Amino acid sequence: MAYTLYLKNTTINVDENSIGLEFNLYPNPANHSVQIEFGNNLGDETEVALYDVAGALVKIISKGDNYNAGHKINFSVAEFSAGFYFVKVTSKSQQLSKKLLVNH
């Protein structure tokens, strides 16, 4: 399905398959483990990584996998200190980060 947006003599067409990267984290805040659920299809060069608030890489959760919409990844946060982190998903052409609170 495609969508069309009209803006004062300008037309923008958006293909539903090209809409931005989407994923959900739950539970958030997390105590022991977190589940990431993807909202759209991603290419085969996808990386999922966890960063601390200073921007330092804490852990690569997954790298090089191909995820379809609805795919879920579970990972443990039990070994990490309580606090805020960022989960960053990077595909071949897009990236998106979401805040995660680890609360033991």
N, C-alpha and C positions, 0 to 999 in steps of 0.2 A: 504494500500500500504506500502511496506517496501523498504528501501534504503540500499545499500551495498557500503561500502567504503573499498578500498584495500590500505594498507600501508605496503610496504616491508614485505611480509610474514605474515601480520596480517590482518584479516578480521573483520570488525565491521558491525553488522547489527543493523539498527535502525527502530523500528516499528513507523509508522507515528503517532499512538495514544499516544506514549510516549514522543514525542518531548516536550521540555520545556514549561513552563508556559508562556502565552502570554496575554497581555492586552494593550489597548490604552486609553489614557486620552485626552479628548478634550472638550472645547477649552483649550489650554494651551499656554499662560497665561489665567487665568480665572478671571472673575469679580464677577459673582453671583452664578453660578452653574457649575458643572463638570459632564461629562458623562464618565463612564468606560465601555469599550466594551471588552469582553473576546474573545480571538482568538482560544481557544480550550476548551475542556470539563474539568471541575474540579470536584473533589469529594465533598461529603456532609459535609466535615469538613473545608470548606473554610472560611477564615476571610479576610475582607478588612478593613484596618485601615489607619488613617492619623497621621503622626508624624511631629513634628517641626524639625528644623535643628539641635537641640541639642539632638535629639533622643527621646524626651518625647512624649508619646502618647497624641494626641490631641482629637481624636474621633474614636470610632469603627463604621465604616460605615455599616458593615454587618458581621454577624457571623453565621456559621453553615449551610449556604445555599449551594445548589447544582447548579452550573452554567454550562450551555451548551455553546458551541461556538456560538458567536453572541449575547449572553445575554448582556443586558445593565443595568447599575445602574446609577441613577442620584442622586447627593447630592449637597447641598448648601454649599458654602464657604463664603457667605455674612457676617457671624458673625465672621470670622477670620480676624486677622490683615494681611495687605499686607506683602508679603514676600515669601520665599521658604518653601515648605513642601515636604514630601515624602509620596506617596501612596504605601502601602505595601500589597500585596496579598499573603496569605499563604494558601497553600493546605496541604493535609495530608503528601505529600512527597517533596514539592517544595515551594520556596518563591521567589518573585521578587518585587523590589521597583523601582518606577519611580519618578523623580522630578516633582513637580507641583509648578508653580508660581501663587500666588494670587495677583492680581493687581487691586486695586479699584480705 
